[in-house]
Amino acid sequence: MLYNITLTIGYAYDYPAAQSRHVVRLMPADIAGEQRLVAGTLSVTPKPAEWLNWTDYFGNATVEVAFREPHEEIDFEVKSRVERLEGAPLLDMSPRIGDLAADIAAHRMLDPRSPYHFAGNTRRVTLDARTTRYARDTLRESMSTLDAVKAIGEAIHGDMRYDPEATTVETPMLEAFEKRHGVCQDFTHIMIACLRGVGIPAGYVSGFLRTNPPAGEPRLEGADAMHAWVSAWCGGEVGWVEYDPTNRVLAGADHVVIAHGRDYSDVAPVRGVMRSHGDHTSKQAVDVVPITA
């Protein structure tokens, strides 16, 4: 499936920022066998004094920009064409949950996608008795790892209420879990905590959702903004499997990946520091348009 994707993110400041520097992860990824970035451009207004392209530890395309003149607003715009490839049917060759630890121990590499990086506490995901107990109450001992991932995702989808007004980007994961509401970031962090709590390595995926579903299919939650879902390691035979707890589906052709990380902190679309005071407002718009023959 080919998509034309447009993303705009803008920031307006109460008072001019004298200087600022920002790290940006907004461009859809190139992933062999899964996704191809056909073309893409990032434009930034006003024009930055510095522009540096680099790849972070997890393989995500990253842009660093700096401004040295006073500015009251910044706008980022990405225009891209992406081919999302249809994967083969997923065969469950994952080990039983109780045997997954042996598969992890047999993994001898510490490459960026090694399960060891995705097993413990990270900045925004804390292993906690409450989420671990919730996950364990959902599982059966005989389950495969892949079935466990699906079961936990389905439970979160059923127990959580999607509410764009309930949380902010800074809301702690456990607060959203206790109140059982939030947005895709909250659903994803909660599922990561649950999976790690029962020994399944899990990470965070940022990206986009198809805005207009095929005829007769329901519209997915979170399609008007950047989206997030979970990547779970299901053993050496299966590897990483992506699941969207907000919509209770395995990630597929409707999901366009931007970046992978341990949690939101690794893949934040825009992160910056500035010399300024006062507050700021932000806006975001996403348009994911399938290209039909």
Secondary structure, 3 states (H helix, E strand, C coil): CEEEEEEEEEEEEEEEECEEEEEECCCCCCECCCEEEEEEEEEEECCCCEEEEEECCCCCEEEEEEECCCEEEEEEEEEEEEEECCCCCCCCCCCEHHHHHHHHHHCCCCCCCCHHHHCCCCCCCCCCHHHHHHHHHHCCCCCEHHHHHHHHHHHHHHHCEECCCCCCCCCCHHHHHHHCEECHHHHHHHHHHHHHHCCCCEEEEEEEECCCCCCCCCCCCCCCCCEEEEEEECCCCCCEEEEECCCCEECCCCEEEEEEECCHHHHCCEEEEEECCCCEEEEEEEEEEEECC
